[in-house]
Amino acid sequence: MSTPSTASAYGALIEHFHQLTGVPVVLNTSFNDREPIVETPAHALATLQACDLDAVCIGLYLVERS
């Protein structure tokens, strides 16, 4: 569910991505790797460790693989 604050943050993310890449679109897809869609931050971090992702964004935090 979108609220004004999340809509504003998502809009800022899209605009920043556009400035960096020239592409004004961010595609939000399901986040999973050989199992059901990730539903919790802990599950997202476990999936980050288990697959080939470079980073995961959880709310306002960006967690990158070291």
mmJSON file of the N, C-alpha and C atoms, coordinates in Angstrom:
{"data_MODEL":{"atom_site":{
"group_PDB":["ATOM","ATOM","ATOM","ATOM","ATOM","ATOM","ATOM","ATOM","ATOM","ATOM","ATOM","ATOM","ATOM","ATOM","ATOM","ATOM","ATOM","ATOM","ATOM","ATOM","ATOM","ATOM","ATOM","ATOM","ATOM","ATOM","ATOM","ATOM","ATOM","ATOM","ATOM","ATOM","ATOM","ATOM","ATOM","ATOM","ATOM","ATOM","ATOM","ATOM","ATOM","ATOM","ATOM","ATOM","ATOM","ATOM","ATOM","ATOM","ATOM","ATOM","ATOM","ATOM","ATOM","ATOM","ATOM","ATOM","ATOM","ATOM","ATOM","ATOM","ATOM","ATOM","ATOM","ATOM","ATOM","ATOM","ATOM","ATOM","ATOM","ATOM","ATOM","ATOM","ATOM","ATOM","ATOM","ATOM","ATOM","ATOM","ATOM","ATOM","ATOM","ATOM","ATOM","ATOM","ATOM","ATOM","ATOM","ATOM","ATOM","ATOM","ATOM","ATOM","ATOM","ATOM","ATOM","ATOM","ATOM","ATOM","ATOM","ATOM","ATOM","ATOM","ATOM","ATOM","ATOM","ATOM","ATOM","ATOM","ATOM","ATOM","ATOM","ATOM","ATOM","ATOM","ATOM","ATOM","ATOM","ATOM","ATOM","ATOM","ATOM","ATOM","ATOM","ATOM","ATOM","ATOM","ATOM","ATOM","ATOM","ATOM","ATOM","ATOM","ATOM","ATOM","ATOM","ATOM","ATOM","ATOM","ATOM","ATOM","ATOM","ATOM","ATOM","ATOM","ATOM","ATOM","ATOM","ATOM","ATOM","ATOM","ATOM","ATOM","ATOM","ATOM","ATOM","ATOM","ATOM","ATOM","ATOM","ATOM","ATOM","ATOM","ATOM","ATOM","ATOM","ATOM","ATOM","ATOM","ATOM","ATOM","ATOM","ATOM","ATOM","ATOM","ATOM","ATOM","ATOM","ATOM","ATOM","ATOM","ATOM","ATOM","ATOM","ATOM","ATOM","ATOM","ATOM","ATOM","ATOM","ATOM","ATOM","ATOM","ATOM","ATOM","ATOM","ATOM","ATOM","ATOM"],
"id":[1,2,3,4,5,6,7,8,9,10,11,12,13,14,15,16,17,18,19,20,21,22,23,24,25,26,27,28,29,30,31,32,33,34,35,36,37,38,39,40,41,42,43,44,45,46,47,48,49,50,51,52,53,54,55,56,57,58,59,60,61,62,63,64,65,66,67,68,69,70,71,72,73,74,75,76,77,78,79,80,81,82,83,84,85,86,87,88,89,90,91,92,93,94,95,96,97,98,99,100,101,102,103,104,105,106,107,108,109,110,111,112,113,114,115,116,117,118,119,120,121,122,123,124,125,126,127,128,129,130,131,132,133,134,135,136,137,138,139,140,141,142,143,144,145,146,147,148,149,150,151,152,153,154,155,156,157,158,159,160,161,162,163,164,165,166,167,168,169,170,171,172,173,174,175,176,177,178,179,180,181,182,183,184,185,186,187,188,189,190,191,192,193,194,195,196,197,198],
"type_symbol":["N","C","C","N","C","C","N","C","C","N","C","C","N","C","C","N","C","C","N","C","C","N","C","C","N","C","C","N","C","C","N","C","C","N","C","C","N","C","C","N","C","C","N","C","C","N","C","C","N","C","C","N","C","C","N","C","C","N","C","C","N","C","C","N","C","C","N","C","C","N","C","C","N","C","C","N","C","C","N","C","C","N","C","C","N","C","C","N","C","C","N","C","C","N","C","C","N","C","C","N","C","C","N","C","C","N","C","C","N","C","C","N","C","C","N","C","C","N","C","C","N","C","C","N","C","C","N","C","C","N","C","C","N","C","C","N","C","C","N","C","C","N","C","C","N","C","C","N","C","C","N","C","C","N","C","C","N","C","C","N","C","C","N","C","C","N","C","C","N","C","C","N","C","C","N","C","C","N","C","C","N","C","C","N","C","C","N","C","C","N","C","C","N","C","C","N","C","C"],
"label_atom_id":["N","CA","C","N","CA","C","N","CA","C","N","CA","C","N","CA","C","N","CA","C","N","CA","C","N","CA","C","N","CA","C","N","CA","C","N","CA","C","N","CA","C","N","CA","C","N","CA","C","N","CA","C","N","CA","C","N","CA","C","N","CA","C","N","CA","C","N","CA","C","N","CA","C","N","CA","C","N","CA","C","N","CA","C","N","CA","C","N","CA","C","N","CA","C","N","CA","C","N","CA","C","N","CA","C","N","CA","C","N","CA","C","N","CA","C","N","CA","C","N","CA","C","N","CA","C","N","CA","C","N","CA","C","N","CA","C","N","CA","C","N","CA","C","N","CA","C","N","CA","C","N","CA","C","N","CA","C","N","CA","C","N","CA","C","N","CA","C","N","CA","C","N","CA","C","N","CA","C","N","CA","C","N","CA","C","N","CA","C","N","CA","C","N","CA","C","N","CA","C","N","CA","C","N","CA","C","N","CA","C","N","CA","C","N","CA","C","N","CA","C","N","CA","C","N","CA","C","N","CA","C"],
"label_alt_id":[null,null,null,null,null,null,null,null,null,null,null,null,null,null,null,null,null,null,null,null,null,null,null,null,null,null,null,null,null,null,null,null,null,null,null,null,null,null,null,null,null,null,null,null,null,null,null,null,null,null,null,null,null,null,null,null,null,null,null,null,null,null,null,null,null,null,null,null,null,null,null,null,null,null,null,null,null,null,null,null,null,null,null,null,null,null,null,null,null,null,null,null,null,null,null,null,null,null,null,null,null,null,null,null,null,null,null,null,null,null,null,null,null,null,null,null,null,null,null,null,null,null,null,null,null,null,null,null,null,null,null,null,null,null,null,null,null,null,null,null,null,null,null,null,null,null,null,null,null,null,null,null,null,null,null,null,null,null,null,null,null,null,null,null,null,null,null,null,null,null,null,null,null,null,null,null,null,null,null,null,null,null,null,null,null,null,null,null,null,null,null,null,null,null,null,null,null,null],
"label_comp_id":["MET","MET","MET","SER","SER","SER","THR","THR","THR","PRO","PRO","PRO","SER","SER","SER","THR","THR","THR","ALA","ALA","ALA","SER","SER","SER","ALA","ALA","ALA","TYR","TYR","TYR","GLY","GLY","GLY","ALA","ALA","ALA","LEU","LEU","LEU","ILE","ILE","ILE","GLU","GLU","GLU","HIS","HIS","HIS","PHE","PHE","PHE","HIS","HIS","HIS","GLN","GLN","GLN","LEU","LEU","LEU","THR","THR","THR","GLY","GLY","GLY","VAL","VAL","VAL","PRO","PRO","PRO","VAL","VAL","VAL","VAL","VAL","VAL","LEU","LEU","LEU","ASN","ASN","ASN","THR","THR","THR","SER","SER","SER","PHE","PHE","PHE","ASN","ASN","ASN","ASP","ASP","ASP","ARG","ARG","ARG","GLU","GLU","GLU","PRO","PRO","PRO","ILE","ILE","ILE","VAL","VAL","VAL","GLU","GLU","GLU","THR","THR","THR","PRO","PRO","PRO","ALA","ALA","ALA","HIS","HIS","HIS","ALA","ALA","ALA","LEU","LEU","LEU","ALA","ALA","ALA","THR","THR","THR","LEU","LEU","LEU","GLN","GLN","GLN","ALA","ALA","ALA","CYS","CYS","CYS","ASP","ASP","ASP","LEU","LEU","LEU","ASP","ASP","ASP","ALA","ALA","ALA","VAL","VAL","VAL","CYS","CYS","CYS","ILE","ILE","ILE","GLY","GLY","GLY","LEU","LEU","LEU","TYR","TYR","TYR","LEU","LEU","LEU","VAL","VAL","VAL","GLU","GLU","GLU","ARG","ARG","ARG","SER","SER","SER"],
"label_asym_id":["A","A","A","A","A","A","A","A","A","A","A","A","A","A","A","A","A","A","A","A","A","A","A","A","A","A","A","A","A","A","A","A","A","A","A","A","A","A","A","A","A","A","A","A","A","A","A","A","A","A","A","A","A","A","A","A","A","A","A","A","A","A","A","A","A","A","A","A","A","A","A","A","A","A","A","A","A","A","A","A","A","A","A","A","A","A","A","A","A","A","A","A","A","A","A","A","A","A","A","A","A","A","A","A","A","A","A","A","A","A","A","A","A","A","A","A","A","A","A","A","A","A","A","A","A","A","A","A","A","A","A","A","A","A","A","A","A","A","A","A","A","A","A","A","A","A","A","A","A","A","A","A","A","A","A","A","A","A","A","A","A","A","A","A","A","A","A","A","A","A","A","A","A","A","A","A","A","A","A","A","A","A","A","A","A","A","A","A","A","A","A","A","A","A","A","A","A","A"],
"label_entity_id":["1","1","1","1","1","1","1","1","1","1","1","1","1","1","1","1","1","1","1","1","1","1","1","1","1","1","1","1","1","1","1","1","1","1","1","1","1","1","1","1","1","1","1","1","1","1","1","1","1","1","1","1","1","1","1","1","1","1","1","1","1","1","1","1","1","1","1","1","1","1","1","1","1","1","1","1","1","1","1","1","1","1","1","1","1","1","1","1","1","1","1","1","1","1","1","1","1","1","1","1","1","1","1","1","1","1","1","1","1","1","1","1","1","1","1","1","1","1","1","1","1","1","1","1","1","1","1","1","1","1","1","1","1","1","1","1","1","1","1","1","1","1","1","1","1","1","1","1","1","1","1","1","1","1","1","1","1","1","1","1","1","1","1","1","1","1","1","1","1","1","1","1","1","1","1","1","1","1","1","1","1","1","1","1","1","1","1","1","1","1","1","1","1","1","1","1","1","1"],
"label_seq_id":[1,1,1,2,2,2,3,3,3,4,4,4,5,5,5,6,6,6,7,7,7,8,8,8,9,9,9,10,10,10,11,11,11,12,12,12,13,13,13,14,14,14,15,15,15,16,16,16,17,17,17,18,18,18,19,19,19,20,20,20,21,21,21,22,22,22,23,23,23,24,24,24,25,25,25,26,26,26,27,27,27,28,28,28,29,29,29,30,30,30,31,31,31,32,32,32,33,33,33,34,34,34,35,35,35,36,36,36,37,37,37,38,38,38,39,39,39,40,40,40,41,41,41,42,42,42,43,43,43,44,44,44,45,45,45,46,46,46,47,47,47,48,48,48,49,49,49,50,50,50,51,51,51,52,52,52,53,53,53,54,54,54,55,55,55,56,56,56,57,57,57,58,58,58,59,59,59,60,60,60,61,61,61,62,62,62,63,63,63,64,64,64,65,65,65,66,66,66],
"pdbx_PDB_ins_code":[null,null,null,null,null,null,null,null,null,null,null,null,null,null,null,null,null,null,null,null,null,null,null,null,null,null,null,null,null,null,null,null,null,null,null,null,null,null,null,null,null,null,null,null,null,null,null,null,null,null,null,null,null,null,null,null,null,null,null,null,null,null,null,null,null,null,null,null,null,null,null,null,null,null,null,null,null,null,null,null,null,null,null,null,null,null,null,null,null,null,null,null,null,null,null,null,null,null,null,null,null,null,null,null,null,null,null,null,null,null,null,null,null,null,null,null,null,null,null,null,null,null,null,null,null,null,null,null,null,null,null,null,null,null,null,null,null,null,null,null,null,null,null,null,null,null,null,null,null,null,null,null,null,null,null,null,null,null,null,null,null,null,null,null,null,null,null,null,null,null,null,null,null,null,null,null,null,null,null,null,null,null,null,null,null,null,null,null,null,null,null,null,null,null,null,null,null,null],
"Cartn_x":[0.847,0.0,0.889,0.599,1.393,0.821,1.709,1.341,2.042,1.649,2.35,3.864,4.307,5.749,6.455,5.847,6.489,6.433,5.332,5.237,6.305,6.536,7.56,8.956,9.237,10.545,10.758,9.724,9.844,10.046,9.338,9.524,10.941,11.497,12.876,13.862,13.601,14.455,14.453,13.268,13.167,13.899,13.721,14.388,15.907,16.402,17.852,18.395,17.679,18.077,18.115,17.115,17.071,18.289,18.646,19.815,21.1,21.215,22.419,22.521,21.388,21.421,20.793,19.984,19.234,17.971,17.69,16.491,15.516,14.327,13.401,12.431,12.884,12.003,12.76,12.095,12.602,11.553,11.963,11.039,11.086,9.966,9.857,9.333,10.156,9.751,9.728,9.238,9.272,10.725,10.976,12.317,12.329,12.881,12.985,14.086,14.532,15.568,15.308,14.638,14.303,13.443,12.691,11.79,10.716,9.726,8.66,9.207,8.388,8.765,9.192,10.254,10.772,9.706,9.465,8.418,8.911,10.135,10.634,12.053,12.496,13.887,14.895,14.639,15.558,15.643,14.51,14.487,15.232,15.089,15.796,17.312,17.776,19.213,19.719,18.935,19.319,19.392,18.449,18.46,19.659,19.995,21.173,22.425,22.553,23.726,23.733,22.553,22.452,22.485,22.342,22.283,23.304,23.21,24.208,23.864,22.974,22.656,23.847,23.98,25.029,24.563,23.263,22.737,21.237,20.702,19.257,18.888,17.783,17.281,16.117,16.24,15.183,14.76,13.601,13.163,14.144,14.696,15.66,17.109,17.309,18.669,19.081,20.323,20.907,21.963,21.793,22.736,23.462,24.801,25.602,26.42,26.626,27.488,28.906,29.603,30.995,31.972],
"Cartn_y":[-1.177,0.0,1.235,2.155,3.363,4.475,5.167,6.354,7.541,8.766,9.919,9.879,9.434,9.409,8.32,7.139,6.093,6.442,7.063,7.48,8.522,9.445,10.478,9.858,8.908,8.246,7.444,6.77,5.985,6.909,8.037,9.017,9.57,9.84,10.335,9.271,8.014,6.915,6.844,6.929,6.872,8.052,9.246,10.423,10.305,9.826,9.654,8.606,7.508,6.477,7.062,7.879,8.52,9.421,10.205,11.079,10.278,9.136,8.308,7.552,7.074,6.139,6.656,7.714,8.175,7.371,6.406,5.556,5.989,6.528,7.047,6.011,4.775,3.692,2.776,2.37,1.326,0.23,-0.984,-2.11,-2.85,-2.915,-3.604,-5.014,-6.017,-7.398,-8.165,-9.38,-10.207,-10.499,-10.673,-10.913,-12.307,-13.235,-14.6,-15.313,-16.423,-17.229,-18.687,-19.375,-20.797,-21.084,-20.132,-20.315,-19.238,-19.256,-18.244,-16.82,-15.855,-14.443,-14.052,-13.27,-12.768,-11.897,-12.119,-11.371,-10.589,-10.845,-10.146,-9.641,-8.64,-8.195,-9.311,-10.143,-11.255,-12.219,-12.503,-13.385,-12.732,-11.413,-10.697,-10.8,-10.647,-10.744,-12.168,-13.148,-14.543,-14.837,-14.305,-14.505,-13.799,-12.609,-11.888,-12.74,-13.38,-14.218,-15.476,-15.988,-17.279,-17.191,-16.006,-15.919,-14.919,-14.584,-13.746,-12.259,-11.808,-10.385,-9.604,-8.359,-7.482,-6.689,-6.396,-5.56,-5.762,-5.334,-5.345,-4.045,-3.448,-2.233,-2.639,-2.309,-2.617,-1.297,-0.802,0.512,1.582,2.322,3.364,2.878,1.581,1.025,0.255,0.425,-0.355,-1.262,-2.569,-3.537,-4.158,-3.987,-4.51,-5.699,-6.591,-7.741,-7.23,-7.754,-7.285,-8.022],
"Cartn_z":[0.0,0.0,0.0,-0.863,-0.984,-0.11,0.568,1.334,0.679,1.014,0.417,0.652,1.817,2.081,1.27,1.13,0.333,-1.148,-1.592,-2.989,-3.298,-2.367,-2.55,-2.586,-1.704,-1.684,-2.968,-3.426,-4.661,-5.856,-5.875,-6.94,-6.957,-5.775,-5.681,-6.167,-5.844,-6.311,-7.838,-8.43,-9.889,-10.523,-9.972,-10.526,-10.412,-9.282,-9.105,-10.087,-10.237,-11.201,-12.609,-12.941,-14.258,-14.463,-13.447,-13.551,-13.749,-13.073,-13.172,-14.494,-14.996,-16.125,-17.41,-17.318,-18.486,-18.727,-17.866,-17.979,-16.878,-17.246,-16.24,-15.676,-15.575,-15.129,-14.17,-13.099,-12.212,-12.218,-12.572,-12.624,-11.298,-10.626,-9.344,-9.623,-9.422,-9.673,-8.363,-8.414,-7.215,-6.854,-5.596,-5.081,-4.481,-5.228,-4.736,-5.498,-4.956,-5.606,-5.265,-6.18,-6.019,-4.783,-4.313,-3.181,-3.246,-2.345,-2.399,-2.269,-2.649,-2.603,-1.188,-1.106,0.165,0.827,2.124,2.818,4.027,4.497,5.681,5.424,6.179,6.038,6.302,7.287,7.582,6.401,5.791,4.624,3.456,3.297,2.232,2.423,3.657,3.919,3.698,4.086,3.86,2.366,1.601,0.154,-0.47,0.004,-0.49,-0.31,0.838,1.103,0.237,-0.109,-0.79,-2.311,-2.878,-4.336,-4.864,-6.14,-6.801,-6.813,-5.959,-5.903,-5.361,-5.795,-5.291,-4.076,-4.021,-2.946,-2.836,-1.7,-1.496,-0.773,-1.191,-0.549,0.339,1.622,2.591,3.213,2.831,3.306,2.854,3.783,3.467,3.485,3.682,3.812,2.56,2.157,1.073,1.702,1.566,2.114,0.941,0.904,-0.198,0.253,-0.684,-0.422,-0.237,0.75,0.994,0.116],
"occupancy":[1.0,1.0,1.0,1.0,1.0,1.0,1.0,1.0,1.0,1.0,1.0,1.0,1.0,1.0,1.0,1.0,1.0,1.0,1.0,1.0,1.0,1.0,1.0,1.0,1.0,1.0,1.0,1.0,1.0,1.0,1.0,1.0,1.0,1.0,1.0,1.0,1.0,1.0,1.0,1.0,1.0,1.0,1.0,1.0,1.0,1.0,1.0,1.0,1.0,1.0,1.0,1.0,1.0,1.0,1.0,1.0,1.0,1.0,1.0,1.0,1.0,1.0,1.0,1.0,1.0,1.0,1.0,1.0,1.0,1.0,1.0,1.0,1.0,1.0,1.0,1.0,1.0,1.0,1.0,1.0,1.0,1.0,1.0,1.0,1.0,1.0,1.0,1.0,1.0,1.0,1.0,1.0,1.0,1.0,1.0,1.0,1.0,1.0,1.0,1.0,1.0,1.0,1.0,1.0,1.0,1.0,1.0,1.0,1.0,1.0,1.0,1.0,1.0,1.0,1.0,1.0,1.0,1.0,1.0,1.0,1.0,1.0,1.0,1.0,1.0,1.0,1.0,1.0,1.0,1.0,1.0,1.0,1.0,1.0,1.0,1.0,1.0,1.0,1.0,1.0,1.0,1.0,1.0,1.0,1.0,1.0,1.0,1.0,1.0,1.0,1.0,1.0,1.0,1.0,1.0,1.0,1.0,1.0,1.0,1.0,1.0,1.0,1.0,1.0,1.0,1.0,1.0,1.0,1.0,1.0,1.0,1.0,1.0,1.0,1.0,1.0,1.0,1.0,1.0,1.0,1.0,1.0,1.0,1.0,1.0,1.0,1.0,1.0,1.0,1.0,1.0,1.0,1.0,1.0,1.0,1.0,1.0,1.0],
"B_iso_or_equiv":[0.0,0.0,0.0,0.0,0.0,0.0,0.0,0.0,0.0,0.0,0.0,0.0,0.0,0.0,0.0,0.0,0.0,0.0,0.0,0.0,0.0,0.0,0.0,0.0,0.0,0.0,0.0,0.0,0.0,0.0,0.0,0.0,0.0,0.0,0.0,0.0,0.0,0.0,0.0,0.0,0.0,0.0,0.0,0.0,0.0,0.0,0.0,0.0,0.0,0.0,0.0,0.0,0.0,0.0,0.0,0.0,0.0,0.0,0.0,0.0,0.0,0.0,0.0,0.0,0.0,0.0,0.0,0.0,0.0,0.0,0.0,0.0,0.0,0.0,0.0,0.0,0.0,0.0,0.0,0.0,0.0,0.0,0.0,0.0,0.0,0.0,0.0,0.0,0.0,0.0,0.0,0.0,0.0,0.0,0.0,0.0,0.0,0.0,0.0,0.0,0.0,0.0,0.0,0.0,0.0,0.0,0.0,0.0,0.0,0.0,0.0,0.0,0.0,0.0,0.0,0.0,0.0,0.0,0.0,0.0,0.0,0.0,0.0,0.0,0.0,0.0,0.0,0.0,0.0,0.0,0.0,0.0,0.0,0.0,0.0,0.0,0.0,0.0,0.0,0.0,0.0,0.0,0.0,0.0,0.0,0.0,0.0,0.0,0.0,0.0,0.0,0.0,0.0,0.0,0.0,0.0,0.0,0.0,0.0,0.0,0.0,0.0,0.0,0.0,0.0,0.0,0.0,0.0,0.0,0.0,0.0,0.0,0.0,0.0,0.0,0.0,0.0,0.0,0.0,0.0,0.0,0.0,0.0,0.0,0.0,0.0,0.0,0.0,0.0,0.0,0.0,0.0,0.0,0.0,0.0,0.0,0.0,0.0],
"pdbx_formal_charge":[null,null,null,null,null,null,null,null,null,null,null,null,null,null,null,null,null,null,null,null,null,null,null,null,null,null,null,null,null,null,null,null,null,null,null,null,null,null,null,null,null,null,null,null,null,null,null,null,null,null,null,null,null,null,null,null,null,null,null,null,null,null,null,null,null,null,null,null,null,null,null,null,null,null,null,null,null,null,null,null,null,null,null,null,null,null,null,null,null,null,null,null,null,null,null,null,null,null,null,null,null,null,null,null,null,null,null,null,null,null,null,null,null,null,null,null,null,null,null,null,null,null,null,null,null,null,null,null,null,null,null,null,null,null,null,null,null,null,null,null,null,null,null,null,null,null,null,null,null,null,null,null,null,null,null,null,null,null,null,null,null,null,null,null,null,null,null,null,null,null,null,null,null,null,null,null,null,null,null,null,null,null,null,null,null,null,null,null,null,null,null,null,null,null,null,null,null,null],
"auth_seq_id":[1,1,1,2,2,2,3,3,3,4,4,4,5,5,5,6,6,6,7,7,7,8,8,8,9,9,9,10,10,10,11,11,11,12,12,12,13,13,13,14,14,14,15,15,15,16,16,16,17,17,17,18,18,18,19,19,19,20,20,20,21,21,21,22,22,22,23,23,23,24,24,24,25,25,25,26,26,26,27,27,27,28,28,28,29,29,29,30,30,30,31,31,31,32,32,32,33,33,33,34,34,34,35,35,35,36,36,36,37,37,37,38,38,38,39,39,39,40,40,40,41,41,41,42,42,42,43,43,43,44,44,44,45,45,45,46,46,46,47,47,47,48,48,48,49,49,49,50,50,50,51,51,51,52,52,52,53,53,53,54,54,54,55,55,55,56,56,56,57,57,57,58,58,58,59,59,59,60,60,60,61,61,61,62,62,62,63,63,63,64,64,64,65,65,65,66,66,66],
"auth_comp_id":["MET","MET","MET","SER","SER","SER","THR","THR","THR","PRO","PRO","PRO","SER","SER","SER","THR","THR","THR","ALA","ALA","ALA","SER","SER","SER","ALA","ALA","ALA","TYR","TYR","TYR","GLY","GLY","GLY","ALA","ALA","ALA","LEU","LEU","LEU","ILE","ILE","ILE","GLU","GLU","GLU","HIS","HIS","HIS","PHE","PHE","PHE","HIS","HIS","HIS","GLN","GLN","GLN","LEU","LEU","LEU","THR","THR","THR","GLY","GLY","GLY","VAL","VAL","VAL","PRO","PRO","PRO","VAL","VAL","VAL","VAL","VAL","VAL","LEU","LEU","LEU","ASN","ASN","ASN","THR","THR","THR","SER","SER","SER","PHE","PHE","PHE","ASN","ASN","ASN","ASP","ASP","ASP","ARG","ARG","ARG","GLU","GLU","GLU","PRO","PRO","PRO","ILE","ILE","ILE","VAL","VAL","VAL","GLU","GLU","GLU","THR","THR","THR","PRO","PRO","PRO","ALA","ALA","ALA","HIS","HIS","HIS","ALA","ALA","ALA","LEU","LEU","LEU","ALA","ALA","ALA","THR","THR","THR","LEU","LEU","LEU","GLN","GLN","GLN","ALA","ALA","ALA","CYS","CYS","CYS","ASP","ASP","ASP","LEU","LEU","LEU","ASP","ASP","ASP","ALA","ALA","ALA","VAL","VAL","VAL","CYS","CYS","CYS","ILE","ILE","ILE","GLY","GLY","GLY","LEU","LEU","LEU","TYR","TYR","TYR","LEU","LEU","LEU","VAL","VAL","VAL","GLU","GLU","GLU","ARG","ARG","ARG","SER","SER","SER"],
"auth_asym_id":["A","A","A","A","A","A","A","A","A","A","A","A","A","A","A","A","A","A","A","A","A","A","A","A","A","A","A","A","A","A","A","A","A","A","A","A","A","A","A","A","A","A","A","A","A","A","A","A","A","A","A","A","A","A","A","A","A","A","A","A","A","A","A","A","A","A","A","A","A","A","A","A","A","A","A","A","A","A","A","A","A","A","A","A","A","A","A","A","A","A","A","A","A","A","A","A","A","A","A","A","A","A","A","A","A","A","A","A","A","A","A","A","A","A","A","A","A","A","A","A","A","A","A","A","A","A","A","A","A","A","A","A","A","A","A","A","A","A","A","A","A","A","A","A","A","A","A","A","A","A","A","A","A","A","A","A","A","A","A","A","A","A","A","A","A","A","A","A","A","A","A","A","A","A","A","A","A","A","A","A","A","A","A","A","A","A","A","A","A","A","A","A","A","A","A","A","A","A"],
"auth_atom_id":["N","CA","C","N","CA","C","N","CA","C","N","CA","C","N","CA","C","N","CA","C","N","CA","C","N","CA","C","N","CA","C","N","CA","C","N","CA","C","N","CA","C","N","CA","C","N","CA","C","N","CA","C","N","CA","C","N","CA","C","N","CA","C","N","CA","C","N","CA","C","N","CA","C","N","CA","C","N","CA","C","N","CA","C","N","CA","C","N","CA","C","N","CA","C","N","CA","C","N","CA","C","N","CA","C","N","CA","C","N","CA","C","N","CA","C","N","CA","C","N","CA","C","N","CA","C","N","CA","C","N","CA","C","N","CA","C","N","CA","C","N","CA","C","N","CA","C","N","CA","C","N","CA","C","N","CA","C","N","CA","C","N","CA","C","N","CA","C","N","CA","C","N","CA","C","N","CA","C","N","CA","C","N","CA","C","N","CA","C","N","CA","C","N","CA","C","N","CA","C","N","CA","C","N","CA","C","N","CA","C","N","CA","C","N","CA","C","N","CA","C","N","CA","C","N","CA","C","N","CA","C"],
"pdbx_PDB_model_num":[1,1,1,1,1,1,1,1,1,1,1,1,1,1,1,1,1,1,1,1,1,1,1,1,1,1,1,1,1,1,1,1,1,1,1,1,1,1,1,1,1,1,1,1,1,1,1,1,1,1,1,1,1,1,1,1,1,1,1,1,1,1,1,1,1,1,1,1,1,1,1,1,1,1,1,1,1,1,1,1,1,1,1,1,1,1,1,1,1,1,1,1,1,1,1,1,1,1,1,1,1,1,1,1,1,1,1,1,1,1,1,1,1,1,1,1,1,1,1,1,1,1,1,1,1,1,1,1,1,1,1,1,1,1,1,1,1,1,1,1,1,1,1,1,1,1,1,1,1,1,1,1,1,1,1,1,1,1,1,1,1,1,1,1,1,1,1,1,1,1,1,1,1,1,1,1,1,1,1,1,1,1,1,1,1,1,1,1,1,1,1,1,1,1,1,1,1,1]
}}}
